[in-house]
Amino acid sequence: MENGEIESADEEITSRSGRQYRPVVSHDRSVVQMTSMDSGPPTEIQLENIRMSSQSENVPNATVGPSHGHDGSNNSQRESKLELFGFDSLVNKLGLKSMTGEQIPTPSSPRDGEDVSITLGGPKVAGPKLGTMMGVFIPCLQNILGIIYYIRFTWIVGMAGIGEAFLLVAFCGTCTFLTGISLSAIATNGAMKGGGPYYLIGRALGPEVGVSIGLCFFLGNAVAGAMYVLGAVETFLGAVPGAGFFRESVTVVSNTTAANGTTSEVVTTVSTPSLHDLQVYGVIVVILLCFIVFGGVKIINRVAPAFLIPVLFSLFCIFVGTFAAPRSNASSGITGLRSQTLKDNWSSAYQRTTNAGIPEPDGPVYWSFNALVGLFFPAVTGIMAGSNRSASLKDTQRSIPVGTLAATLTTSFLYLISVLLFGSLATREELLTNRLLTAEIAWPLPAIIYVGIVLSTLGAALQSLTGAPRLLAAIANDGILPVLNYFKVTEGGEPHLATLFTAFICICCVVIGNLDLITPTITMFFLLCYAGVNLSCFLLDLLDAPSWRPRWKFHHWSLSLLGALMCIVIMFLISWSFTVVSLALASLIYYYVSIKGKAGDWGDGFKSAYFQLALRSLRSLGANQVHPKNWYPIPLIFCRPWGKLPENVPCHPKLADFANCMKKKGRGMSIFVSIIDGDYHELAEDAKTACRQMSTYIDYKRCEGVAEIVVAPTMSDGFRGIVQTMGLGNLKPNIVVMRYPEIWRRENLTQIPSTFVSIIDDCIIANKAVVIVKGLDEWPGEYQRQYGTIDLYWIVRDGGLMLLLSQLLLTKESFESCKIQVFCIAEEDTEAEELKADVKKFLYDLRMQAEVIVITMKSWEAHVDAGDQRDESAEAFTGAQRRIASYLAEMKETARNEGKPLMADGKPVVVNEQQVDKFLYSTLKLNSTILSYSRMSAVVLVSLPPPPLNHPAYFYMEYMDLLVENVPRMLIVRGYRRDVVTLFT
């Protein structure tokens, strides 16, 4: 077929069973046109329309002869069969990319740049990919073997002794090895993007934790750059003393014992680089390195081999020199590999030193094992170097675990061997005073080590100044922390501003000039990052979500937990003050991100933990009724207005305020529900948009709840489905809250009565409590304080729901100044006092303070006959009677003309006119009583009368209108068949 297009479908394709299928043709809306892949490079892929056409043609079955198979017909046959599935007929590159999350409508994280668009046209030429050796193992090795090994490790062996130096290396190496296992598990659980450990931690523990630890890791890398620069400068000044502008000398007094037993003092003058020399040269070096970093990654990659080769060659020279020592020009303290020297240096010799590490009895610094942990731990860091280069690796799933763990084990073994060799090579005094002992023992010339140290440390500093700005830019590009927006960079751009900021931090640390004071700070930040990686793996491994399928199988949650605990223990061993400061800094960043940040859902482990905890809690609750002591209101807020709201307003603004009033201290959950009339297939997208608007409204009103939008043919059908299916187990909504339809007569909305009555009937059948809010427009806001009373007209038994609602209202700031009045109705005057005493005792046992007022039937009649109330309610009563009589007459006329029984709302009804008048008179009496006692109350709560059977819905609305007449703010409450309050503890 020319150009790879599926040929015309004029000819019918016959399957093996004899049925005919219409093949996919070029004019179909689901066709994917692809150029031929027979020869030549792949070219443009054109996706004309992903949406499938629902207008399929039916081809009648017919019996045909055997088909004449050729390539075009076979391909068409395959296409036509796949068309029956209703999806794209090709599993192509576009579909696979969408499955892996490379192109989806909603980004996998708040970072806009993570939406990888598919470029139409020829594919981009990818750069050369690195393997395990050059991509992971060598970078990790180069970062781990740094300045500490060259100019501090011999000093550490002399101070701690061989025994405790072994313990020190094993302890720190175990910590990084366990972290490497956790890193391997997380890194092999999916594709990695920019950000290194920040990306891993953020996607595992959430954006808040990821940003807080990521910024600390950035500071650690920036400070580490200063450490490497100071190490290079100190080495250079030690090798070339004449290059220093300032020189310092320290006099060391030591006691020696002669062969005859006499003790004498030996005074030694040790020359050390000046602090001012370190500062001057350090600032100059940082500026020069910044110029290289500004040149871009290409220049950095070109000079990388120049920093790698000297490291490997210098290590070779050191080990050869160790076995060749002592040479003729060696210091007297270098004894060569001797067993006696090993015995002398086996134990520790912790003592006071100067700030430069020179032993001095009155020195300001006292060294212990804990302090040496802080000094040595930066020598085992650098295990993240491979994960930082994941984009340049051929196979991240294999290279990161193998390369990282191999580098960790190799360097740990190297350090252990070096402890034994250095401890057997020189006296303790030589180990403590000769800062460049590795250069002196190196074969053939010390200058090789000097050059190697300077180049390796400068290379490590260059990597820090290169990686730290990119880490900061990765955090900024996620758009989580608004203050970091200045450091954003475009895709493929260089983070120049972040580089300047990193250089500023590096120069500040260089000005301090003391390497031994800088390293504990680096240690804290790196340990915090390693603890985050271990905790991430621990959480993901413990939850074991379906998406947790790392290729690296040698991991366990207990190892990750042990690694995290070791990181925390090491932090406190080094310095509890530095630990508190670093944790406080991370906590402040976390708090700032949670308050000011724009974090999204990254599918982190905490969300999975919340989900599993919710499932376990739901199962533990079971399906049995909750005890009244543990009863919480779970209101179903019915947001569908009786009328129209302004555009883009999904709910009445005061409904969320009222929902918050039903919770004690904000505890509980509300479900905001709205119904869209129509066909679901046509309005599904509108429902999703409305749900997003509703969720935004809930967040804006600071109400704990969820939004649900239902599409149904009618509002009644939609609510009937909601009240039956919404919720799970004991977390189903137990109260339905809706607004009273005050506008139904004013706007002549004749369908409202039947819908309103249908909703109440459904709630009664489903055993849901009902709260109807009248006067919602006047409901007070959060800061509108109310005075007066909260009046309860307790007419029927409702399980104590009305009493509980009044107490919940008192917990809110707007109603806390109000008092509760409970009105009860006694049929006889003789029962009034007894009823009042019983209600007071009941309220006392419920721990509720309220004034009890008992109204007798005689006083009730008196209120109806009172002048003011009679004038206010008589007109409403007369109007209701007139409208009901007119509506009833129309019903009878319609029934007479059609020859059918009385019908209302599509159902037969039986109207007892005397019963209608009785209902009207009862509501008139109750309304008159409310106006007499509660005219100035803050809110009135009254029992909701159920809709009478076989009465038209229009009549019930007239009853309700008469009940709420002239009452500005009222809650009409109906409980359900259970108690929500209890007398017992």
N, C-alpha and C positions, 0 to 999 in steps of 0.2 A: 504493500500500500504506500502510495506516495505521501511523503511528509508524515508518515505514521498515523494518519487519521483513520478512524474507523469508517469504512465505506458505507455507501448508502444502504438503507434498509428496504429497498424495493423488493429484493429477493428474500424469501422467507428461509429461515434457518430451522432445520428439523433436528430435534434431539433424538437420542437413542430410543426413547419411549414412544416416539411418534408425535408428540405434542409440538406445536409451533410456538416460538417466542419471537417477539419483535425485538431486534437488536437495538443497542444504543446507537443513535445516529448523531450527526454533527449539529442538528438543530435542537436536540434535547437540551434542557436546562441543566442537566447533571453531567454533561460531557466534560471530560478533562482532555484537552488536546496536548499531546506531547510530541516533540520531534523525535525522529528516529534515533534509536540508540545502537544501531547496528555498527556504525563506524563513526570515528571522529569524537571530539570531546563533547560532553553534555552541553546542551544549549538551553534556551529559554523554556521555562515551564509556565504555561498560561492557564490560570484557573479562571474559567469564564463565569461560573456561578456555582457556588457550593450548595445552594438550596435545591433540594430535589423537587422535581415536578410531580405533582399529584395527579396530573391528567394523563394517566396511562391508558393505552388503547387495548381493548380486548380483541384478541385474534382467535377466531373459532378454530376448534380442533379439526384436523383433517388428516386423512391418511395419505402419505406421500411415499414416493420411492426412496431408495437409499440416497443419501446426500453425497455430493461430489466434494470431498474434503479438499480444501486448499488453505493456505495460511490465513488468508483474509477471512474466510468463513469460520475457521476454528477460533480465531481471536474474537470475532463477533459473537460466536456462540458462547464463549466464556463470559464476555461482557454482559450478554443478555441474561445469563443465569444469575450473575452477581447482582443484576438490577433488581431481582426479586426481593433482595434483602432490604431494599429501601434506603441504602446508603450509597456513598460514592463507589463506583465500580472498581476502583483501583486503590490498593493499599500503597500509597505513594509516599514520597519524602515529606510532603506537606503534612499528611496525616500522622506520620510517625513523630514529626517535630512537635505537633500539637499535643500528642500523648505524653511526650517527655517534658512538657511545660515550656518549650522554647517559644511558642507563640500561642498565647491564650488571651482572651479579652481582659481578664483581671490579672494584674501582675502577681507573681508569687510572693512579692515583698513590696513594701512601699517604694522601693527604688524604681523610678520610671524607666531607667535604662535597662532593667532586666527583661523588658519586653523585647525579645530578639525578633526583629522583622526579617522576613525572608526576601532577599533581594532578587528581583526578577532579572534574568539575564545570565551571563556567564558566572560561574562560581569564583569566589575570591581565592587567590593563591595563598595558601596557608604557609606560615613561616616554618622553618625547620623545628621539628619536635625533639625533645631531649629524652633520653632513656633514664633508667634508674641510677646509673653511675654518675653521669654528668649532671643530671637534673635534680637529684635528691641527695645521694650519698656524699659527693664532693662538696656541695654547698653547706650541708650540715657539718661535715668534718671541718671545713674552713671556719665556720662560725663558732664551733665548739672549741677548737684549738686556737685560742687567742692569746691576748696579752697576759692573762693570769698564768698560763703555763710557762711562759718564757721568763717573766721577771718576778713572779710571786710564788710559784709552786715550790721552789727550793726553800724559800723562806717559811712557807706553811709547814713543810716537812720538818724543818728545824725547830719550829715553835711547838707543833703538836706531837712530834716524835713519830716514828714509823708506825707504831701500833695504832695510835689514834688517827693518824693520817689515812691508814687503811680504812678505818671505820668511817672517817669523814667522806672519803671517795665512794665507798660502798653505799652509804646513806644517801648522798646526793644523786648518785648514779641510779639507785633503785627508784627514787622519786621521778627522775626524768624517763626511766624505762617504762614505768607504769603509765606515765603521761603519754609516752609514745604509743603504747597499746591502745589507750583511749582515743588518741588522735587517729590511729590507723582505722579503728572501727568507725568513727564518725566520717572520716574522709572517704571511706569506701562505701558509704551508704547513699551515694548519689553524686551528681556532678557538682563540682566546686566552682565558685566564681570569685571575683576579687575581694580582698579583705582578709585572707588568711584566717587566723584564729578568731578574729572578730566575726567573720561570716559563719564559721562553725558554731561558735557559742551563741550568736544572735539567733540562728535558726533552730537551736536546740533549747535555749533557756528564755528566749524572747528578746525583742528589740531593746527593752530597758536594760536588761542584764548585759546584752551584747555591747551596747554603746558604753556602759559604765566600765566594763572590763576592757573593751577595745580602746578607750581613751587612756586608761592606765597602761595598757600595753604600748600604746603610742608614746607615752611619756617615758616608759622604760627603754624603748628603742632610741629615743632622742638622747636620753641620759647615757645610754650605752655608747652612743657615738662620741660623747665627750670622754668617756673612759678610754676608748680606743685611741683617741687623739692624744690624751695625756700620756698613755703608755708609749705611743710612738715617739713623742717629744722627749720623754724621760729617757728612753733608750738612746735616742740620738745624742742627747746632752751627755749621757754617760760614756758613749763611745767617742765623742768629740768634745772634750771638756772646754777646749778653747772657744767653742761657739757660744758659750754662755756669757751673757752680759753681767750676771751676778753669780757669785759662788758662795756656798755655805759649807762649813765643816763642823762636824760633831765629834767631840772627844768621848771616846768609850773607855771606861775603866773596868778592867776585868781582873779577877784573882786567879793566879796560877800556882800550882803546887809543884815544887821541885822534887827531884829524886830523893834528897835527904830529908824530905818532910817539911821544909820551910815554905811559907806562903809569901808570894810577892804580888804587887799590883803591876799590871801591864796597861799602859796608857796608849790607846790607838786613836789616831785621828782619821775619821772617815769623811771624805768629801761627797756631798750630795748636791743635786741640782737645786737651784734657788726656786722658790715659789714664783717669783716674778718672771724668771725665764720660762717656766712652764706656762704661765699665763700669756706672755707675749707670743711665744712660738705657737701655742695652742690656738689662739685667735687667728693667727695668720693661716695655719693649716686648715681650720674650719672654713675660712673664706675661700681658700684655693679649692677645697673639695666641693664647695657650693657651686663654683664655676663649672666643675666637671659634671655635677648633677644637673645643672641647667642645660647642659649639652644634650641630655636625653638618654634614654635607655640604650640606644645603639652604641654610644661612646662608652658607656659603662660596661657593656658586654664585651667590647673590644679589648678593654684593659683588664678584664677579669682574669685571664690566664696569667698575666704578669703578677697578680697577687697570689695565685694558687701555687705556681711552681716553687717560689721561694719557701713557702710553708712546708711542702713535702721534702724539699732538699735540706732545709734547716733541721727538720726532725731526724733525717738520716745522719746528718753531721753530729748532732747531739748524742745519738746512741753510739756512733762509732767512737766519738771522743770519750764517752763514759768508759768504754772498755780499754781505751788507749791511755787513760789517765793513770798516774800523774806524768805530765810531760816536763821537760827540763825547765821551762819558764813558768811553771804553775805556781800558784800561791802555796804557802806552807800548810794551809788548812785543807788542801786537796790531797787526800791520802790514797785515792784509788779505791777500788772495790775490795774492802777488807771486812772480815767478820767482826773484828774488834770495834771498828767504826759503827757497824750495824748495831752491836750491843750497846754502845754508848748513846746512840741516837734513838734507841727503841722507845724509851719513855718520853713523856712530854716535859716541856720546860716553859710553861706559861709565865710571863713576866711583863713588866712595864716597858714601854718603848716611847720614842718620840712620835710625833705625827707622821714622820716619814718611815716608821717601822724600825728605827735603829734602837737596839737595847739600851736602856738607861734606867738606873734604879729609881729616879724621881720623875720618870716620864709621865705624861698626862694620860696615856692610853694603856689600859691593862687588857691583855688578850686572854681569852678563854676559848673553849671548844665552840661555844655558841657563837662567839664573834668570828671565829674562823669559818663557820658555816656560811655566814653572811659574806665573807670575803671570797670564799672559794666557789660558791654556788654559781656565779656568772660564768665560771669556766665550764659548766656542763649545760648551759643554755645554748640555744641555737637550733633546737630540734624542729622549730617551725619553718626553717628555711626551705624545706622541700614543699610543704603545703602552700607556702607563699608563691611558688612557681607552678602551681597546678595547671595554669593555662598553657604552659610551654611543655608539658609532659605528653609523651605518646600515650601512656596508659596510667592514669592516676590511681586506678584501682589496685594496681600492682606495685607501682614505683614508690608511692608514699609509704606504705607499711614496710616494705623490704628495705628501702633506702634509709628511712628514719631510724628504724630499730637497729639496722646494721651499723649506722654511724654512732648510735648511742652505745652499743656494745663494744665497738672498736675503741672509741675514746675512753670508755670506762676501763677497759683492759689496759690501754696505754697509760692511763693515770696510775693504775695499781702497780704496773711494772716500774713506772718512774718513781713511785714512792720508795720501792725497794732499792732501786739503783741510786737515787740521790741520797737516801739515808745511809747507804754504805760507801758513798764516794768522798764525803767531806765531813769535817768536824762540825759540831753544832754552831760554834762561833762563826765559822766560814759560811754556813748556811744562812745565818741571821744577818750577817753584815755585808756579804757580797750579793748585791741585788742582781747582778748580771752573771751569776755563776754559770748559767747555761752557755753563755757566750765564751766564757773562759775555758770551759772544758771541750768546746766544740772542735772538731777536726775538719780541716787542717788549720783554719784561721778563724779567730773570733769575729773578724769583719763579716764573714758569711752570715753569722747569727744576727749581727747588728742589722745588716741589710734585710735579712729575712723577717726579723721582728718588726722593723719599721714598715716594710711593705705589707706584711700580713695584717698588722694593726690598722694601717691606713686603708687597706682593702675592706676590713671589717667596718671601719668607720664610714667608708663610702657606701657600703651596703646598708648601714643604719640610716644614713642621710638619704638613701634612695628609697628604702622600704617604709620608713616612718611617715613621710609625706603622702605616700600612696595609701597607707592605712588611714590617715586622717581624711584624705580625699574620698575614700570608699565610704567612710562613716558619713561624711557630708553629702555625698551623692544619694544616700538613702533618704535624705530629707527628713530625718527624725528630729534632729536638734536644730532649731532655727538659727541659733547663734553661730553654727558652723557653715551656714550657707555661703559665706565668703570663700570657703575653700573648695567649693564645687568645681569640677572640671568636666569638659565635654569628653565624649567617648574618644579615646586615643590621644587625648591632650596630656600635657605635662602639668603637674600640680605645682606651679611656680610659687604661688602665694603660700601654700602649705610648706614648701621647701624653705622659704624665708622664715616662716614661723618656727620650723624645726631647727634651723640654724641659730635662731635667736635663743632657743632653749639650750642648745648645745654650747653656745658661747657663754651663757650664764653659768653653766656647770663647769666650763673650763676655767672661768675666772675664780671659782672656788679653789681649783688647783690641787686638791687632795684626793688622790685616787682611792685611798682607803675609806674616805667618807662618802664617796659616790657609789661605790659598789653595793653597800647595803640597800640603798634606795632602788637600784636596779633590781636587786634580788627580790624586794617586796613586789614590785610591779610584775616581774616575770612569774613569781610564785602565784600571784593572784590570777594571772592568765592561765597558768597550768591547772590551778584548782578549778577554774571555770571549765576547762576542757574535760577534766575528770568528772566533775559534777554533771556535765552535759551527757557524757557517755553513761554515767550511773543512772541518770533519770531515764534516758532513752532505753537502756538495757532493762531496767526494772519494769518500765511500763510495757515494753515489748509490743508496740503498736504494729498493725499489719504493714505499715510502711518502713518499719525498722528491719532491714535485711542487708546488713553490711557483708561485703565479700570477705572481709577479714574475720575469720571465725574464732581466732584465739583471743577471746575477751570474755569477761564476766563482770557483772555489776559489782561484785565484792572487790575485785582488783581496782576498779575505778574509784570506789569509795575509799579504799586504802590509800590510793594515790592522792585523792583530795585531802584526806586527813593528814597525810605526811606533809603536803604543801602547807597546810595551816599550822602544823606543829613546827615546821622549820621556820615559818614566819615569826612565831612567838619565841622560838629558841634564839633567833638572831636579835630581835629587839621588840619587846612588847609595845614600846612607844611608836616605833616605825610601823608596826602592824596596825595599831589603832588608827594612826594617821592615814594609812593607805586604805583601810576598810572604811573609814569615815569619808575619805575622798570619793571612793566608789559608791558609797551610799548616797552622798549628796548628788552625784551625777545621776544615779538611779532615780532619786526623788525628783530631780529637775526634769528628767526625761519623761517620767510618768505624769508630771503636772503640765509642763510646757511642750512636751514632744508631740509628734504626729505619728506615733507608732501604729502600724497596722497588724493584721494577723499573718504571722509567718509560719503558722502551723508548728509552733514550738512545743516542747515537751510539757510545759506547764499546762497548756490547753488540753493536751492529752490526759494529764493527771487530773485536771478538773473534770474531764469527761468521765474517766473511770471512777473517780470518787462519786460523781453524781449517779452513775449507774449502780454502784454498790449501795449508796444511800437509798436509792429508789427501791432496790430489792429488799433492803432491810426494813423499809417502811411497810412493805407488803401491800395487800389490798384491803386490810381491815380498817375500820374507822379509827381516826386519830383520837386519842384521849383529849377531853376538853382542856386539860392543862397545857397540852402541846398544840392546840388548834391555832392556826394562823389564817388570816383572811387571804385568799388568793383571788382577787377580783378579776372578773372578765369585763373589761371596759369596752362597752359597745359604742364605737366612735361614729357609726353611721348617723348623721344628723337628721333631724326632722326638718328638712329644708336644705338649703344650700349654704356652703361656707365659701369664703373668698378663694380664688385660685391659688393652688399650691399650699393650701392650709388643710392638712389631712385630718385634723381633729379639732374639736372645740378647745380653745386655749385653757379653759378652766378644768377640763376633765382630769388632766394630769395632776393639778393641784389637789383636786378632791381625792384622787387615787393615793396621793402621798398622805392624806389625812387618815386613811384607813390602815396605815402601818405605824407600828411603834418604833420610833427611832430609825425609820427607813427600812426596817427589816421586812422582808417579804417580796413577793413577785407579783407584778401585774401583767395581764395579757391584754393588749390593745388590739381590738378586732374591728375590721370594717368589711362591708360587703359591697361588691360591685355587681349590679344587675346585668346579666347578659350571658353570652356563650363563652365557656372557658377557652376554647381553641382560639377565639378571636381576641380575647381580652387578657390572655396570659401575660403578655409583656406589660400591659397597663397595670396589672396587679403587682408585678415585680417593682415597677417604678413607684407605685403607691406605697408598697411595703418599705422601700428605702426612705421615702419621705416620712413615713410614720416613725421609723427607727430614728431618724434625725431629730424629729420632734421630741421623742422620748428622751434622747440624750440631752437635748437643749433644756428640757424641763427637769433634768436630773432626777428622773424617776426610774427605779429599778424595774425593768419590765422588758417584754418582747412584743414585737408587732407581727400580726398575721392578717393577711388580706385573702378573702374568699370570694370567688366568682360563682354566682348561682343565678338561676332564672329569676327568682324573686327574693326579696329580703327575708320573707318568712321561711322559705326553703333553705336559704343560706344559714340562718340562725339555728334552724332545727338540726342541721348537720353539725354546726359548731358545738351546740350544747351537748350533743351525744358523743363527739369524738375528741374534743379538745382536751389535751393533757394526758398524763400517764399515771396510772395507779392513784396514790394519794396526793399527787401533785396536780390533779385536775382542779380547775377553778371551782370555787364553792359559792361565790357571790357574783351575780350579774348586776353591773352598774350601768345605768343609761339615763339619759336626759329625759325629762318630762316633755311631751310634745305640746308645748304651749301654743304653737302656731297653727295647729291643725284646722281650727275654725277660721282664724283670721285670713289664712291663705287658701282656704277652701280645699285642703288636701284630704279628699274623701277616703283615700286608701289607708290613711294612718290608723284609724280606729281598729280595723281588722288586723293590721300588722301588729299594733301595740298589744291587743288582747292575745293574739297568737303567741307573741314572745312570752308574755306572762304565763300563759297556759303551758308552754313548753318548759319553762323554768320550774313550775310546780310539778309537772310529771317527772322531770329529770332530777327532782329533789335539789334544786339550787335555790339559794337565798336570793332575794331581789332587793336592790336599793335604787329607787328612782329619785333623781335630784330635780327638784323644782326651784327655779330661780338660779340656774347655773351661771347666768351672766353676772349676777351679783355676788357670787361666791368669793370670799376673801382670798387674796393672794398670800404668799408666804410671809410677807412683812406687814400685812394689814391687820392690826390688832383689833379684836372684837371684845365688846363688853356686854354685860347683861347675863342672860341665862340660856342654858340649853335645855329645852323642855321636851320631855318624853311623854307621849300619850300612849300608855301601855294598856292596850285593850285586849289583845289576845296573847296567848303563850307563844313565844317565838324562839325558845331555847336560850334567851338572854342576849340575842344578837343586838337588839336595840340598846341595851345597857352597855354592852361591850363597845359599840360604836361611839357612844357618848364619852366613854373613858379614853378611847383612842383620840377623839377630838381634843380632849384636854391636854394631851401630850404635845400638841402642836403650839407653836409660839403665838399663832393668831387667835387661839381659843383658850389659852392658859389662864386668862383672867376671868373666865366665865364660871358660873355655878350651875349645877344640874338640878332640875326639878322634875320629879316623876309624878305624873297624873294618873290616878286609877279611878275606875267607875264602879260604884257599888249600887246594886239594885235597890236595897233598902237602907233607910237611915240608920237602923240598928246595926248594920254590918260595917258602917264606915270606920268606926274606931278600931274594931277588930282587924279589918283589912289594913288599915294604916299601920297598926303595930306589927302585923305579919310582914308587910313589905319593908318596914324599917329594919326588922330583924334579918330579913333576907339580904338586904343591901349591906348590912353590917358584916354578915358572914362573907359576903363577896368582896369585902374591903373597898366598898364604893361609898363615897360621901355624897349624899343627895337629900334634898328636901322632898318629903312625900306629901302630896295633896290628893285627897280623896273627894271625888265629885259624885254626889248621889243623883238618882234619876230625877228627883224633884228639882234640884238646883239646875240640872241639865235643861229641863223644860223652862225653868225661869230664865235661863240665858237666851233661849230661843225667843221668848216673849219680850226680852229687854229691848228698849227703844233703839239704841245705837246699832246693836247687832242686827235687829230686825230690819232696820232701814237698809243696812249694807247687804244683807244676805237675801232679803225677800225678793229683790229684783232679780238676782241670779237664780233663785229658786223658781220664780214665776217664768223666767225665760227658758229654763231647762224644761219645765213642764210643757210649755208651748211648743218647743222644738221637738220634744219626744212625741207629742200628740200629732204634730204635722208629719213626722217621719213614719209613725205608725199608720197614719191614714194613707200615705203613699204606698206603704207595703201592702195594705189591704186592697187598695185599688189595683195594684199590679197583680196581686194574686187572683183577684176577681176577673180581671181581663184575660189572664193566661190560663185560668182554670186550674191553678195549682195552689198548694198550701202556702202559708206565709214563709217567705224566703228572705234571708239576710246573709250577705257575704257568701252566697252560693250554698247555704245550708238551711235546712228547715228549722224554724224557731217556733217556740210557744211563748206567747206574751200574756202574762197575768198583770193587768193594768193596776190592780190593787198592790201587787208586790212591787211594781215599779214605783208607785207613789210612796210605798214604805221605804224603799232604798233611798229615794230622793230626800225624804224627811229625815232619815237617819244621818245622811251626810250633811244636811242642813244643820242639825243639832250639833254635830261634831265640829263643823266649821264655826258656828257661833261660839261654842265653848273655847276654841283655840283663839278666836279674836278677842275674847274677854280676858283670858289669862296670859296670852303669849304674844300680844301685839308688839311688844318691845324686845322680844327675845332675839338672841343671835341666830338661832336655828331651831326649828321644830322637827321632832321625829314622831311619826305617827305610823300605826300599823296599816299595811296595805290590804284592803279587802279583795278577796279573789273575785275574778269575773264570774257572775252567776251563770249557771248552766242554762242553755237554750235562750239566753238573752242576746239580742243583737249587740255587736261591738259598739255601735253608735250610742246605745243607751249607757253602756259602761263608761264611755268617755264623758258623757254628761254627768254621771255620778262623780267621777274623779275631778272634773272641772269645778263642780260645786264644792267638793272637799277642799280644794286648794285655793278657792276664791279669796282674794285680798291678803293671802299669806305670802310675804315676799320671799322667804327662803325656807324650804321644807324638804325633809328626807322621808320618803314613803318606804317603809321597810317591811319585808316579809321574810321570816326565818324559814328554816326547813326542819325536817323531822329528826332533830338531834340537838343536844345542848352544846353550847360553845363556851360556857362558863361553868365553874365548879366551886362548891363550898369548901372542899377539902384540900389540904396541902399535898 
